[in-house]
Amino acid sequence: MPLDILFVFTANPEDYTNRGAIVTPLKDRIESQIITHYPKNIENSLLITEQEARVHDEQKDKVIMPALVKRLVEQVAFEARNSELVDKKVGCLHV
């Protein structure tokens, strides 16, 4: 039975090394290494997200993400990184 499923992998900043890469938690699970130095602007962030997204051809026709929504998602990430409400050590929101 075909399923439409999207997997999103994340890691806490505690999993980072001093070299700016996520160590074994993601490497072991998805055979990837993710460089964690954040982009300096939204345009670069959008390019990286587009490049790293793994969307199957059959999904591309079924899922439409407006450019505005993509920009808003990236902007939320930028705002969270700069917010005093987000604990930089664990990535949690403090309210």
Secondary structure, DSSP 4 states (H G I P E B T S, - for coil): ------------GGGB-TTSBB-HHHHHHHS---B-PPPSSHHHHHHHHHHH----HHHHTT----HHHHHHHHHHHHHHHH-TTEETTTTEE--
